[in-house]
């Protein structure tokens, strides 16, 4: 998913530029990256809307397109949705807020990560780049900038640099480079902490559930009109616990997830085997489904088709990405679950760091000071709208 509807002006700039480039890839270069501008719809009660006003004002001031919906307008667009619960005991037990209004982000939607990566990979190979798949990076190797040939180098009084990386593919080997760029995502700490470098990245397990949209009622929700030119439901974020769902029309399903902060522990050094992070049926049935089915009762007859889990790599400082340079090592990450929608912008910031430039030129001739997303002179607005 991608969006430019953030509380932080920095996230707005980074995502907006990248999204514009992705739209260009699909609409002007005619490269299919599976991009669908279906929009994001936040459903809120009056208190949530009031608390969000400063963020919404900032979005509007920065040119982010949003539409405000009243309760009545939403009941017309989404007649299958429950907006108030009256004396519903189950809703009262879960403290479900009513739907008093909604905020719709227009330049938001979904794309296919594999197709997008393939686009970049093809250009990378054309430029002479090479890939080493199925290769584990075991460690960063440090050496003196001006070696003396003395055992134990580098000493504390010597300037140091990253000589290369120790990698394991078919055999262990050292790969050397003038500059090393580390974009290790959830596994950043495994390489940086032995170096004494802090990344402020910690991971959390996130779970996704694929729910069939077959059947007249749920298929009608999938094909909701009025929000976008595709005649599809937008990504919908419910007022409780960050439960949200999006249409995947080509599969005839909804993907359902939840922003679960409590009882989801931070993971400092994640396993290399993503299969070890299992989605839990009980989590869907006891935590997510009761909220989902209360607001959209048609889900009560839905069938769970698949489920899986992965990792979000959070920047625990302010939920914004970082990029910094330490000698000849460039580190980029901490995207807090929204890396794909800022990926192109972060690539251009890394390019500016590599060239020792103070300003990155993002797509659309947008100038952005690279030190803003570093740690030494960090100057960003903390993100409050994290899904």
C-alpha positions, 0 to 999 in steps of 0.5 A, a space after each residue: 500500500 502507498 499513501 501521502 496522508 501523514 501527519 509529518 510534513 517530512 513523510 508527506 514530501 518523501 511519499 508524495 514524490 515517490 508516489 508521483 514517480 510510481 505513477 509515472 512508471 505505470 501511466 507514462 512509461 507503460 510499465 505495469 507495477 500493479 498500481 491502483 489509486 483506490 484511496 485510503 478511508 479513515 473512519 472516525 468518531 468525533 473525538 478522533 476527528 477533532 484530535 486529527 484536525 492539526 494533522 489534516 490542516 497540515 496536509 491541506 496546507 502542503 497540497 495533500 488531497 483529502 476529502 472529509 465525509 460526514 456520517 450521512 455521506 458515508 452511510 450513503 456510500 457504504 450502506 452495509 456499514 454500521 455507524 452506531 451501536 445503540 444498546 449492542 452489548 458486544 460493541 459496548 464490551 469492546 468500547 467500539 466508537 461510532 462512525 461520525 465521519 471519515 477522512 479520504 486520501 485520494 492519492 493513495 492505493 496499492 501496488 505490486 512490490 515484486 513488479 516495482 522491484 523488477 523495474 528497478 532491478 532491470 535498470 540496475 543490471 543495465 547500468 552494470 550492477 550485479 546481484 548475489 541472491 541466496 547470500 547471507 551477509 555475516 558481518 561488516 569488516 572494518 579496517 584502517 583508512 591508512 593501514 600500517 600492517 600492524 596486527 590489531 588494526 584499526 586502533 582507536 587513533 586510526 581513521 577507519 573504514 568498511 573494507 567490505 562484507 563477509 558473505 556466505 553463499 556457496 562458500 564464505 567470501 569477502 566482498 570489497 567496495 569503495 562504499 557500502 550501503 546497508 539497507 538491512 530492514 528488520 535485520 539492521 541491528 545484526 550488522 550494526 551493533 557489533 560495530 557499535 553503531 545505533 540504528 534505533 530500529 526494532 521490529 514487530 511481527 505483523 499479521 495479514 489475513 486473506 478473506 474471501 469476498 465471494 458472495 453477493 454482499 461482500 462482493 458488493 463491498 469489494 466493488 463499492 463505487 464513489 471513492 475512485 475511478 476503478 469502482 473498488 472499495 478503498 483501504 478502510 481503517 476502522 475507528 478501533 485498534 487500527 483494524 483495516 482492510 483493503 480490496 484485492 480485486 484480482 484475487 476476489 479477496 480482502 486483506 485484513 490486518 491490525 495495528 496492534 501495539 500492546 502485547 506485540 514485543 519488539 524484536 531486536 535480532 529477528 530470525 533469518 527464517 521468516 517462516 518462523 513468524 506464524 500468523 495466528 488463527 486465534 488472533 484473527 478470531 478473537 481480536 480482529 474479527 469481532 471488530 471487523 464484523 461489528 462495523 461490517 456485519 457481512 464479514 460474519 459469513 466470510 471465509 478465511 482463505 490464507 494468513 501469513 506474518 512478517 516484520 515491520 522495522 520501526 524507527 523507535 525515535 519518531 517513526 520516520 526513516 533515516 539515512 546517514 553516512 559513517 565514513 564509507 558506510 551509508 545506512 538507510 532504513 527505519 521506515 516503520 512499515 511505510 518503506 515502499 511508499 518512500 522508497 524512491 525518495 530514500 534512494 535519491 537521498 542515499 545517492 546524494 549522501 554517496 556524492 557528499 551533497 547536502 541536498 537531494 533532488 527528489 522526483 519532481 525537482 523537489 529539493 530535500 536536505 539530507 541531514 534532516 533524516 540523519 541522526 546527527 542533525 535530525 530535523 523532522 516532524 514525528 509521525 503520528 498516523 502510523 498504521 
